[in-house]
Amino acid sequence: MSVAAVASSPFELADDQRAIRDAALEFAQDQLAPHAVEWDQDKHFPVETLRAAGELGIGGVYVDEAFGGSGLSRFDSVLIFEALASGDPSIAAYISIHNMCAGMIDRFGTDAQRARWLPGLCSMERLASYCLTEPGAGSDAAALQTRAVRDGDDYLLTGVKQFISGGGSSDVYVVMARTGEPGHKGISTFVVEAGAEGLSFGANEKKMGWNAQPTRQVIFDGVRVSADQRLGGEGIGFRIAMAGLDGGRLSVGACSLGGAQAALDKSLAYVRERSAFGSKLSEFEALQFKLADMATELEAARLLLWRAAWALDTKDPAATRLCAMAKRLATDVGFTVANEALQIHGGYGYLAEYGLEKIVRDLRVHQILEGTNEIMRLIISRGLLAA
């Protein structure tokens, strides 16, 4: 990520925010970028590198410091995730999902639950996965069928979760399951630990991108969890899940911007070096205009992302709508910019060694996860019409 990309914004970052962003950027360039293509090709999940990120405080970015977190704001978090994604969008996105889980436990858990799970998650000695989507309940998440049936002081969980990042490798699963009536009011949230009897996993999915993180079904076959593993009261699980997704949408938007900024930076270097028809590519007006549009769209999306992060931090009533706007714009722009960067590189952009085709593949899924961009438009329009 170009440092000037953030610094050129009309917002003036505080010195500590610059330091936070720069530390994440240094980690991305030193620990992620040199290995990104290899991890993608080998489908390698770099757990030890995640542990190193935890040592920097990146495992619990907005978790209370009393439980091992960094206690930073959502605004700070988007700076961090954009910087991380400049090195590897796939790993940055997984870290953002891990943080979303830790943030949900911090916000809705009891002190005993927070003390039980958060220190290990914040250090990334333990990894987390978010389990909402099911084979028959994607965009219509309130239709989920996984059930949690009360059995004395316990619950028995039965069902299947689909497309779970970190599935089979994570230590903690934040699971939405039905405890009551159909619809969103009958859903509760549970924290399930790896190794529980009846917990199993599907095969690692073969995917277009995000190959450096595993994606599996998470299968519950009468998994027994105690009542003290439920976050909040019965029936508020959908609200907990959606609260997590507001921040998750900011994070995936930031990851799109980081990947796209890296692609733009590669393109700027390429046109300065490459010649055609007797001139540097940087002298061709058509390419100059394309680069100008790419940079402009990225900056516009970044500004909206910052606005939405500020709204979430200040509990602005419009925060959910703004997060949806920012996610929609940032992920659409991010993919478009990365795709344009590949086009600028011509045949070289199609080669794995340049890293551009990986960025394009990784960013494509951002338009789908954390709520598809069609669902973002639904959230935005409903917010507008209800105002």
ZAKE-591055 format. One record per atom (N, C-alpha, C): residue in one letter; z, x, y. Coordinates in steps of 0.05 Angstrom, whole numbers, padded with zeros to 5 digits, always signed. Layout:
N
AZXY...
This chain:
387
M+00000+00017-00024M+00000+00000+00000M+00000+00017+00025S-00017+00012+00044S-00018+00026+00069S+00007+00019+00085V+00022+00039+00093V+00046+00034+00110V+00038+00020+00135A+00015+00027+00146A+00007+00015+00171A+00002-00015+00168A-00003-00024+00144A-00009-00052+00139A+00015-00070+00147V+00039-00060+00142V+00062-00076+00150V+00070-00069+00178A+00070-00044+00186A+00079-00036+00212A+00062-00047+00234S+00036-00054+00229S+00019-00064+00249S+00024-00093+00256S+00042-00106+00241S+00048-00134+00247S+00063-00136+00273P+00060-00160+00287P+00075-00163+00312P+00105-00164+00308F+00115-00167+00284F+00143-00166+00278F+00152-00137+00276E+00174-00131+00288E+00184-00104+00287E+00206-00102+00265L+00201-00087+00244L+00220-00085+00223L+00243-00067+00232A+00267-00075+00223A+00291-00058+00229A+00289-00033+00213D+00304-00012+00222D+00302+00014+00209D+00310+00011+00179D+00330-00005+00173D+00339-00007+00145D+00317-00021+00128Q+00302-00040+00140Q+00281-00053+00126Q+00258-00034+00120R+00252-00017+00139R+00232+00004+00135R+00240+00023+00113A+00265+00030+00113A+00275+00048+00092A+00274+00035+00064I+00281+00009+00063I+00279-00005+00037I+00251-00007+00027R+00232-00014+00045R+00204-00016+00038R+00193+00011+00029D+00200+00032+00044D+00190+00059+00039D+00200+00069+00012A+00225+00063+00006A+00236+00071-00020A+00222+00058-00043A+00216+00032-00040A+00201+00018-00061A+00172+00028-00063L+00161+00035-00040L+00134+00046-00040L+00133+00073-00054E+00153+00090-00049E+00154+00116-00061E+00157+00113-00092F+00174+00094-00100F+00177+00090-00129F+00151+00080-00141A+00137+00062-00127A+00111+00052-00137A+00091+00074-00141Q+00089+00092-00121Q+00069+00113-00123Q+00076+00135-00142D+00102+00140-00146D+00111+00161-00164D+00114+00152-00193Q+00125+00128-00197Q+00132+00119-00223Q+00114+00098-00235L+00099+00083-00219L+00082+00062-00229L+00052+00069-00229A+00042+00076-00205A+00013+00080-00202A+00001+00101-00221P+00014+00124-00227P+00001+00143-00245P-00002+00133-00273H+00013+00113-00281H+00012+00104-00309H+00000+00076-00312A-00008+00063-00290A-00015+00035-00291A-00038+00029-00310V-00059+00045-00308V-00083+00040-00325V-00076+00045-00355E-00061+00067-00360E-00054+00073-00387E-00036+00050-00399W-00016+00041-00384W+00001+00019-00394W-00015-00006-00399D-00035-00011-00382D-00052-00035-00386D-00068-00032-00412Q-00080-00009-00416Q-00097-00005-00439Q-00081-00005-00465D-00056+00006-00464D-00040+00008-00488D-00021-00016-00492K-00022-00034-00473K-00004-00058-00473K+00025-00048-00476H+00032-00029-00460H+00058-00017-00461H+00076-00029-00440F+00100-00038-00448F+00120-00049-00430F+00140-00026-00424P+00139-00015-00400P+00154+00010-00394P+00183+00004-00388V+00199-00001-00408V+00227-00009-00404V+00243+00013-00390E+00238+00038-00397E+00253+00059-00384E+00247+00061-00355T+00223+00055-00347T+00216+00055-00319T+00230+00031-00305L+00232+00009-00318L+00247-00013-00307L+00277-00006-00303R+00288+00009-00322R+00316+00019-00318R+00318+00036-00293A+00298+00053-00288A+00298+00069-00264A+00296+00052-00239A+00281+00030-00241A+00280+00012-00218A+00307+00000-00213G+00321-00007-00235G+00348-00017-00232G+00367+00002-00219E+00364+00028-00223E+00381+00048-00211E+00377+00048-00180L+00354+00039-00171L+00348+00037-00142L+00358+00011-00130G+00369-00007-00146G+00378-00032-00136G+00357-00054-00136I+00335-00049-00151I+00312-00068-00151I+00316-00090-00172G+00336-00088-00189G+00340-00109-00210G+00354-00134-00200G+00368-00132-00178G+00382-00155-00166G+00380-00154-00136V+00355-00156-00126V+00350-00152-00098V+00367-00170-00080Y+00367-00196-00087Y+00381-00215-00070Y+00406-00227-00084V+00417-00211-00103V+00442-00219-00117V+00466-00208-00101D+00488-00222-00101D+00512-00214-00087D+00521-00186-00096E+00528-00170-00077E+00537-00142-00083E+00561-00142-00100A+00578-00162-00099A+00603-00163-00115A+00597-00164-00145F+00572-00171-00152F+00565-00173-00181F+00543-00153-00188G+00541-00132-00171G+00522-00111-00178G+00495-00112-00164G+00491-00133-00147G+00466-00136-00134G+00463-00120-00108S+00440-00122-00096S+00435-00107-00071S+00442-00124-00046G+00445-00150-00050G+00453-00168-00028G+00433-00169-00005L+00407-00166-00011L+00387-00166+00010L+00376-00194+00013S+00359-00197+00034S+00348-00224+00040S+00322-00228+00026R+00312-00253+00027R+00285-00259+00015R+00264-00244+00031F+00268-00241+00057F+00249-00226+00073F+00248-00197+00063D+00271-00185+00058D+00271-00158+00047D+00257-00157+00020S+00260-00178+00004S+00249-00178-00022S+00218-00177-00022V+00206-00192-00002V+00177-00192-00002V+00166-00164+00006L+00181-00150+00023L+00173-00122+00029L+00174-00105+00004I+00195-00109-00012I+00198-00093-00036I+00176-00099-00057F+00171-00125-00062F+00152-00132-00083F+00123-00125-00075E+00117-00127-00049E+00090-00118-00040E+00087-00088-00045A+00108-00073-00038A+00106-00044-00042A+00104-00037-00072L+00120-00050-00089L+00118-00044-00118L+00091-00051-00129A+00079-00073-00120A+00053-00081-00131A+00030-00062-00123S+00035-00046-00102S+00014-00027-00095S+00011-00006-00117G+00032-00003-00134G+00030+00016-00156G+00021+00003-00182D+00031-00022-00187D+00023-00037-00211D+00031-00066-00208P+00012-00084-00202P+00019-00112-00198P+00032-00125-00223S+00025-00116-00247S+00036-00128-00271S+00066-00123-00273I+00074-00098-00269I+00102-00091-00271I+00118-00102-00248A+00106-00101-00224A+00119-00113-00200A+00124-00143-00205A+00105-00157-00216A+00108-00185-00221A+00130-00191-00241Y+00132-00174-00263Y+00154-00178-00281Y+00181-00174-00268I+00183-00153-00252I+00208-00148-00238I+00215-00171-00220S+00195-00184-00208S+00200-00207-00190S+00211-00231-00207I+00200-00235-00231I+00210-00256-00248I+00239-00250-00257H+00244-00226-00265H+00271-00217-00272H+00290-00223-00249N+00282-00217-00225N+00299-00222-00201N+00303-00252-00197M+00282-00268-00202M+00285-00297-00199M+00307-00307-00218C+00307-00298-00243C+00328-00306-00262C+00355-00298-00252A+00358-00272-00244A+00384-00263-00234A+00393-00279-00210G+00374-00285-00193G+00381-00301-00169G+00391-00329-00175M+00379-00341-00196M+00387-00368-00204M+00416-00367-00215I+00422-00347-00231I+00449-00344-00242I+00469-00339-00219D+00461-00323-00200D+00479-00317-00177D+00484-00342-00160R+00464-00358-00156R+00466-00381-00139R+00481-00404-00152F+00475-00409-00177F+00485-00433-00190F+00507-00428-00211G+00512-00403-00218G+00532-00397-00238G+00560-00396-00228T+00579-00399-00246T+00607-00396-00239T+00612-00366-00236D+00636-00359-00225D+00643-00331-00222D+00644-00318-00250A+00653-00333-00270A+00655-00321-00297A+00627-00316-00308Q+00608-00335-00303Q+00580-00331-00312Q+00567-00307-00297R+00572-00306-00271R+00561-00284-00256R+00571-00257-00265A+00597-00256-00271A+00609-00231-00280A+00598-00224-00308R+00592-00244-00324R+00583-00240-00351R+00555-00228-00352W+00537-00239-00336W+00509-00232-00338W+00497-00214-00316L+00507-00217-00292L+00493-00204-00270L+00495-00174-00269P+00517-00161-00275P+00517-00132-00273P+00496-00119-00291G+00492-00128-00315G+00472-00117-00333G+00444-00123-00324L+00440-00147-00312L+00413-00154-00302L+00407-00138-00277C+00426-00134-00259C+00421-00119-00235C+00414-00090-00240S+00427-00078-00261S+00420-00051-00268S+00395-00049-00285M+00385-00072-00294M+00362-00074-00312M+00367-00061-00339E+00393-00057-00345E+00400-00050-00373E+00394-00074-00391R+00395-00098-00379R+00388-00122-00393R+00365-00135-00377L+00345-00145-00391L+00322-00157-00378L+00322-00188-00382A+00310-00202-00363A+00311-00231-00363A+00283-00244-00363S+00282-00268-00374S+00257-00284-00375S+00263-00312-00366Y+00244-00324-00352Y+00246-00351-00342Y+00231-00370-00360C+00244-00390-00371C+00232-00407-00392C+00231-00436-00383L+00209-00443-00370L+00205-00471-00361L+00180-00483-00375T+00158-00469-00373T+00132-00479-00384T+00133-00483-00414E+00119-00504-00423E+00117-00510-00452E+00087-00515-00458P+00081-00515-00484P+00053-00520-00492P+00041-00546-00480G+00058-00566-00477G+00049-00592-00467G+00060-00599-00440A+00072-00579-00426A+00084-00584-00400A+00082-00559-00383G+00059-00558-00368G+00054-00536-00350G+00059-00545-00321S+00038-00554-00309S+00041-00564-00281S+00060-00588-00280D+00060-00604-00301D+00078-00627-00303D+00104-00618-00317A+00119-00601-00303A+00142-00588-00315A+00164-00608-00322A+00165-00630-00307A+00186-00650-00312A+00182-00665-00339A+00159-00660-00351A+00153-00673-00377A+00162-00655-00401L+00177-00634-00396L+00184-00616-00417L+00199-00630-00440Q+00195-00620-00464Q+00206-00633-00488Q+00228-00618-00502T+00232-00593-00495T+00254-00577-00507T+00280-00592-00502R+00296-00596-00524R+00320-00612-00521R+00345-00595-00526A+00366-00603-00512A+00393-00592-00516A+00411-00615-00523V+00420-00616-00548V+00436-00638-00557V+00465-00629-00559R+00483-00644-00547R+00511-00637-00547R+00523-00638-00575D+00538-00618-00583D+00551-00616-00609D+00579-00605-00604G+00598-00622-00598G+00625-00613-00591G+00625-00597-00565D+00634-00572-00566D+00635-00555-00543D+00609-00540-00539D+00589-00545-00556D+00564-00530-00556D+00541-00549-00551Y+00517-00536-00548Y+00491-00550-00548Y+00474-00538-00569L+00456-00554-00581L+00436-00544-00599L+00409-00547-00586L+00396-00524-00581L+00370-00524-00567L+00347-00523-00587T+00328-00541-00584T+00304-00542-00601T+00279-00547-00584G+00259-00530-00588G+00234-00533-00573G+00220-00506-00571V+00197-00507-00556V+00180-00483-00553V+00173-00480-00524K+00177-00456-00514K+00168-00448-00487K+00143-00431-00489Q+00125-00434-00470Q+00098-00421-00471Q+00095-00403-00448F+00079-00381-00452F+00071-00363-00430F+00096-00349-00418I+00115-00340-00434I+00139-00329-00423I+00137-00299-00420S+00138-00290-00395S+00137-00261-00389S+00162-00248-00399G+00159-00226-00414G+00182-00212-00425G+00191-00224-00451G+00179-00245-00461G+00187-00258-00486G+00188-00238-00509G+00210-00238-00523G+00214-00219-00545G+00224-00192-00538S+00223-00185-00512S+00234-00160-00502S+00258-00164-00484S+00261-00187-00473S+00283-00193-00455S+00309-00197-00470D+00331-00194-00456D+00358-00197-00467D+00370-00224-00460V+00360-00236-00439V+00371-00261-00428V+00348-00280-00421Y+00350-00305-00430Y+00330-00325-00425Y+00342-00349-00409V+00332-00354-00386V+00341-00377-00370V+00323-00400-00377V+00335-00420-00390V+00319-00440-00404V+00325-00468-00393M+00304-00483-00387M+00306-00510-00379M+00301-00528-00403A+00320-00546-00408A+00319-00563-00432A+00329-00591-00425R+00319-00611-00440R+00326-00639-00435R+00353-00646-00448T+00371-00655-00431T+00397-00665-00441T+00400-00695-00437G+00381-00707-00423G+00384-00736-00417G+00358-00750-00416E+00355-00768-00397E+00333-00786-00395E+00306-00772-00390P+00284-00785-00394P+00258-00773-00388P+00256-00768-00358G+00239-00749-00351G+00235-00742-00323G+00254-00720-00314H+00252-00714-00288H+00266-00690-00278H+00296-00693-00277K+00306-00717-00277K+00335-00721-00275K+00350-00715-00302G+00335-00713-00324G+00347-00709-00349G+00347-00680-00359I+00343-00661-00341I+00339-00633-00349I+00363-00616-00340S+00372-00598-00358S+00393-00579-00351S+00384-00551-00356T+00399-00532-00346T+00392-00503-00348T+00412-00488-00364F+00403-00471-00382F+00420-00456-00400F+00412-00426-00399V+00432-00409-00404V+00427-00381-00407V+00430-00374-00437V+00409-00366-00450V+00409-00360-00478V+00405-00329-00481E+00422-00317-00498E+00420-00289-00502E+00404-00282-00527A+00389-00259-00525A+00374-00250-00548A+00392-00245-00572G+00381-00250-00596G+00397-00247-00620G+00410-00272-00629A+00408-00294-00613A+00420-00319-00622A+00406-00329-00647E+00421-00340-00665E+00410-00351-00690E+00391-00374-00683G+00368-00374-00695G+00348-00395-00689G+00329-00389-00667L+00333-00366-00653L+00315-00358-00631L+00294-00339-00643S+00268-00346-00638S+00247-00329-00648S+00224-00329-00627F+00203-00314-00633F+00182-00309-00614F+00155-00310-00627G+00135-00319-00612G+00107-00319-00621G+00095-00291-00618A+00070-00289-00625A+00056-00263-00622A+00052-00257-00593N+00050-00231-00587N+00043-00223-00559N+00015-00233-00553E+00013-00249-00532E-00013-00261-00525E-00033-00240-00517K-00058-00245-00524K-00080-00228-00514K-00090-00240-00488K-00088-00225-00466K-00092-00237-00440K-00114-00222-00424M-00123-00235-00403M-00143-00223-00385M-00130-00200-00370G-00105-00203-00361G-00091-00183-00346G-00062-00183-00353W-00045-00170-00336W-00017-00169-00341W-00011-00158-00369N-00027-00139-00377N-00023-00128-00404N+00001-00110-00407A+00012-00100-00385A+00035-00082-00387A+00061-00097-00390Q+00060-00123-00391Q+00084-00138-00397Q+00078-00158-00419P+00096-00161-00438P+00091-00180-00461P+00092-00209-00452T+00076-00226-00464T+00076-00254-00459T+00076-00268-00486R+00098-00283-00492R+00100-00295-00519R+00111-00323-00516Q+00107-00339-00537Q+00123-00364-00540Q+00152-00356-00546V+00170-00372-00535V+00198-00369-00542V+00206-00395-00556I+00215-00392-00581I+00219-00415-00599I+00249-00418-00605F+00258-00443-00601F+00286-00450-00605F+00287-00469-00629D+00301-00461-00650D+00304-00478-00674D+00334-00483-00679G+00345-00502-00665G+00373-00508-00667G+00390-00485-00657V+00382-00472-00636V+00398-00450-00625V+00424-00460-00612R+00446-00450-00622R+00472-00459-00612R+00481-00443-00588V+00486-00457-00566V+00496-00444-00542V+00521-00459-00533S+00541-00445-00523S+00565-00458-00515S+00561-00471-00488A+00578-00491-00482A+00576-00505-00456A+00579-00486-00433D+00593-00464-00436D+00596-00446-00413D+00571-00428-00409Q+00550-00434-00424Q+00524-00421-00419Q+00505-00440-00404R+00515-00463-00396R+00500-00481-00379R+00504-00474-00350L+00483-00472-00335L+00485-00467-00306L+00487-00494-00292G+00509-00498-00277G+00512-00523-00262G+00518-00546-00281G+00518-00570-00270G+00523-00594-00286G+00499-00603-00301E+00503-00621-00320E+00481-00634-00334E+00463-00649-00314G+00437-00648-00319G+00419-00664-00303G+00409-00651-00277I+00418-00627-00270I+00409-00615-00245I+00391-00591-00251G+00383-00588-00276G+00367-00565-00284G+00340-00563-00270F+00328-00586-00265F+00301-00585-00252F+00304-00575-00223R+00326-00584-00210R+00331-00574-00183R+00335-00544-00183I+00350-00534-00203I+00355-00505-00206I+00329-00490-00210A+00312-00501-00228A+00286-00489-00234A+00269-00487-00209M+00268-00509-00194M+00251-00510-00170M+00262-00492-00148A+00288-00490-00146A+00300-00472-00126A+00292-00443-00132G+00292-00436-00158G+00283-00410-00166G+00254-00405-00159L+00238-00426-00162L+00209-00422-00157L+00202-00419-00128D+00218-00430-00110D+00212-00425-00081D+00211-00395-00076G+00232-00381-00085G+00232-00352-00081G+00211-00338-00098G+00207-00348-00123G+00188-00337-00141G+00159-00338-00129R+00154-00359-00115R+00127-00362-00102R+00123-00341-00080L+00144-00336-00065L+00142-00314-00046L+00137-00287-00059S+00151-00283-00081S+00149-00257-00095S+00121-00253-00106V+00110-00273-00119V+00083-00269-00131V+00062-00267-00109G+00067-00281-00086G+00049-00277-00063G+00050-00249-00053A+00074-00237-00052A+00077-00210-00043A+00064-00191-00063C+00066-00196-00089C+00053-00179-00109C+00022-00180-00105S+00012-00203-00098S-00017-00206-00093S-00025-00189-00069L-00009-00189-00049L-00016-00174-00025L-00015-00144-00031G+00006-00135-00046G+00008-00107-00053G-00015-00097-00069G-00024-00112-00089G-00047-00104-00105G-00072-00104-00088A-00075-00124-00071A-00100-00126-00055A-00100-00104-00034Q-00077-00097-00023Q-00076-00076-00003Q-00084-00049-00016A-00074-00045-00040A-00082-00021-00055A-00112-00020-00059A-00124-00043-00066A-00153-00044-00070A-00168-00039-00044L-00158-00050-00022L-00171-00045+00004L-00169-00015+00012D-00145-00003+00007D-00142+00025+00013D-00161+00043-00004K-00165+00035-00029K-00184+00050-00046K-00212+00047-00034S-00219+00023-00024S-00245+00018-00013S-00250+00034+00013L-00230+00036+00030L-00232+00052+00054L-00238+00081+00048A-00223+00092+00028A-00228+00120+00020A-00256+00123+00008Y-00265+00103-00008Y-00291+00105-00021Y-00314+00105-00001V-00313+00087+00019V-00336+00086+00037V-00336+00110+00056R-00314+00123+00060R-00313+00147+00076R-00326+00171+00061E-00324+00170+00035E-00334+00193+00019E-00362+00189+00008R-00369+00164+00002R-00395+00159-00012R-00418+00156+00008S-00441+00167+00000S-00465+00165+00017S-00487+00150+00002A-00504+00137+00017A-00528+00124+00006A-00549+00122+00028F-00574+00126+00021F-00596+00125+00040F-00592+00144+00063G-00579+00166+00058G-00576+00187+00078G-00553+00183+00097S-00536+00163+00092S-00513+00158+00110S-00488+00152+00094K-00465+00157+00107K-00440+00149+00094K-00439+00119+00093L-00427+00108+00071L-00425+00079+00069L-00409+00067+00092S-00390+00083+00103S-00374+00073+00126S-00391+00068+00151E-00415+00077+00151E-00433+00073+00174E-00449+00048+00172F-00448+00034+00149F-00464+00010+00145F-00448-00014+00157E-00461-00028+00175E-00447-00050+00189E-00438-00072+00170A-00454-00078+00150A-00447-00099+00131A-00421-00093+00117L-00417-00067+00110L-00392-00059+00097L-00369-00059+00117Q-00375-00050+00141Q-00354-00051+00162Q-00344-00079+00166F-00362-00098+00167F-00354-00126+00171F-00337-00136+00147K-00346-00129+00123K-00332-00138+00099K-00303-00127+00099L-00300-00101+00106L-00274-00089+00107L-00257-00102+00128A-00269-00108+00151A-00254-00121+00173A-00243-00148+00164D-00260-00164+00150D-00251-00190+00140D-00229-00187+00119M-00232-00168+00102M-00211-00164+00081M-00184-00157+00094A-00184-00139+00114A-00159-00132+00127A-00148-00155+00143T-00165-00171+00156T-00156-00193+00172T-00143-00215+00154E-00156-00221+00132E-00145-00242+00114E-00118-00232+00102L-00116-00207+00095L-00091-00197+00085L-00069-00199+00105E-00075-00191+00130E-00055-00192+00151E-00046-00221+00156A-00065-00240+00157A-00058-00268+00161A-00040-00278+00139A-00046-00272+00114A-00030-00280+00091A-00002-00268+00092R-00001-00242+00100R+00025-00228+00102R+00042-00242+00123L+00031-00249+00145L+00047-00262+00166L+00058-00289+00157L+00042-00304+00143L+00052-00330+00133L+00074-00325+00111L+00070-00305+00095L+00090-00299+00075L+00117-00291+00088W+00115-00275+00109W+00140-00268+00124W+00153-00293+00136R+00136-00310+00147R+00147-00335+00159R+00161-00352+00138A+00149-00354+00115A+00162-00370+00094A+00187-00357+00084A+00187-00331+00081A+00212-00317+00073A+00234-00321+00093W+00228-00320+00118W+00247-00325+00139W+00258-00353+00137A+00240-00373+00131A+00249-00401+00129A+00268-00404+00105L+00262-00390+00083L+00280-00392+00060L+00307-00379+00066D+00307-00357+00080D+00332-00344+00087D+00349-00361+00106T+00336-00375+00124T+00351-00391+00144T+00355-00420+00135K+00347-00427+00111K+00350-00454+00100K+00336-00474+00117D+00313-00467+00127D+00295-00485+00142D+00287-00508+00124P+00289-00533+00133P+00282-00556+00116P+00253-00555+00107A+00236-00540+00121A+00208-00538+00113A+00203-00515+00094A+00224-00502+00084A+00220-00477+00068A+00203-00481+00043T+00208-00503+00028T+00192-00507+00004T+00163-00510+00010R+00156-00525+00031R+00128-00528+00039R+00116-00502+00048L+00131-00487+00063L+00121-00461+00073L+00118-00441+00051C+00136-00441+00031C+00133-00424+00008C+00108-00430-00008A+00103-00456-00011A+00078-00465-00024A+00053-00456-00009M+00054-00459+00018M+00032-00450+00034M+00027-00420+00031A+00049-00405+00032A+00046-00376+00031A+00037-00367+00004K+00047-00379-00017K+00038-00372-00044K+00008-00378-00048R+00000-00401-00039R-00029-00409-00042R-00047-00390-00027L-00040-00384-00002L-00057-00367+00014L-00057-00338+00004A-00033-00328-00001A-00031-00299-00009A-00045-00294-00035T-00042-00312-00055T-00054-00307-00081T-00084-00311-00080D-00094-00330-00065D-00123-00334-00062D-00135-00310-00047V-00123-00302-00025V-00133-00280-00009V-00131-00254-00026G-00109-00250-00039G-00105-00226-00055G-00127-00222-00076F-00133-00243-00090F-00154-00241-00110F-00181-00236-00098T-00187-00250-00076T-00213-00247-00063T-00217-00219-00052V-00196-00208-00040V-00198-00181-00029V-00202-00161-00051A-00187-00163-00073A-00190-00145-00096A-00218-00147-00108N-00229-00171-00110N-00255-00175-00121N-00277-00162-00102E-00273-00165-00076E-00291-00153-00057E-00290-00123-00058A-00266-00112-00063A-00263-00083-00065A-00278-00073-00089L-00277-00087-00111L-00292-00080-00135L-00322-00079-00129Q-00331-00100-00114Q-00360-00101-00107Q-00368-00078-00089I-00351-00070-00071I-00357-00047-00054I-00361-00022-00070H-00345-00019-00091H-00347+00005-00108H-00371+00004-00127G-00384-00019-00129G-00407-00021-00146G-00400-00016-00176G-00416-00002-00190G-00411+00003-00218G-00385+00018-00223Y-00377+00035-00204Y-00352+00050-00208Y-00328+00031-00208G-00330+00010-00193G-00308-00010-00192G-00304-00023-00219Y-00325-00024-00235Y-00323-00037-00261Y-00311-00019-00282L-00308+00007-00276L-00297+00026-00295L-00267+00026-00293A-00254+00027-00316A-00225+00025-00318A-00211+00048-00303E-00223+00072-00303E-00209+00095-00291E-00204+00092-00261Y-00219+00076-00247Y-00215+00072-00219Y-00193+00052-00212G-00185+00037-00232G-00162+00019-00228G-00168-00007-00215L-00192-00011-00205L-00198-00035-00190L-00201-00059-00208E-00215-00056-00230E-00219-00079-00248E-00192-00088-00259K-00173-00071-00262K-00146-00078-00270K-00132-00095-00249I-00134-00087-00224I-00122-00102-00202I-00134-00130-00201V-00160-00132-00204V-00173-00158-00204V-00163-00176-00227R-00161-00164-00251R-00151-00180-00273R-00122-00188-00270D-00106-00169-00260D-00077-00176-00256D-00073-00197-00235L-00088-00196-00214L-00083-00215-00192L-00094-00243-00198R-00112-00245-00217R-00124-00272-00222R-00103-00292-00231V-00084-00284-00247V-00064-00302-00258V-00045-00312-00236H-00043-00297-00214H-00024-00305-00193H-00032-00332-00181Q-00057-00339-00183Q-00066-00366-00173Q-00058-00388-00192I-00047-00381-00215I-00039-00401-00235I-00009-00403-00238L+00005-00380-00240L+00033-00381-00246L+00050-00388-00222E+00076-00394-00227E+00095-00404-00208E+00085-00430-00194G+00070-00445-00209G+00056-00469-00198G+00028-00462-00190T+00008-00475-00202T-00019-00470-00195T-00024-00475-00166N-00045-00463-00155N-00051-00468-00127N-00059-00496-00121E-00068-00511-00141E-00073-00540-00137E-00046-00554-00134I-00026-00546-00149I+00001-00558-00145I+00013-00550-00118M+00007-00526-00109M+00016-00518-00082M+00005-00537-00061R-00021-00544-00064R-00032-00563-00045R-00019-00590-00046L-00011-00598-00070L+00003-00623-00073L+00030-00622-00059I+00045-00601-00063I+00071-00598-00050I+00068-00598-00019I+00048-00584-00010I+00043-00582+00019I+00036-00609+00030S+00018-00623+00018S+00009-00649+00028S+00032-00670+00027R+00048-00670+00006R+00070-00688+00005R+00090-00683+00027G+00095-00657+00032G+00113-00650+00054G+00103-00659+00081L+00077-00656+00085L+00065-00665+00110L+00067-00696+00113L+00060-00710+00092L+00059-00739+00094L+00087-00751+00095A+00107-00737+00086A+00135-00748+00086A+00148-00742+00113A+00136-00725+00129A+00149-00717+00154A+00148-00739+00175
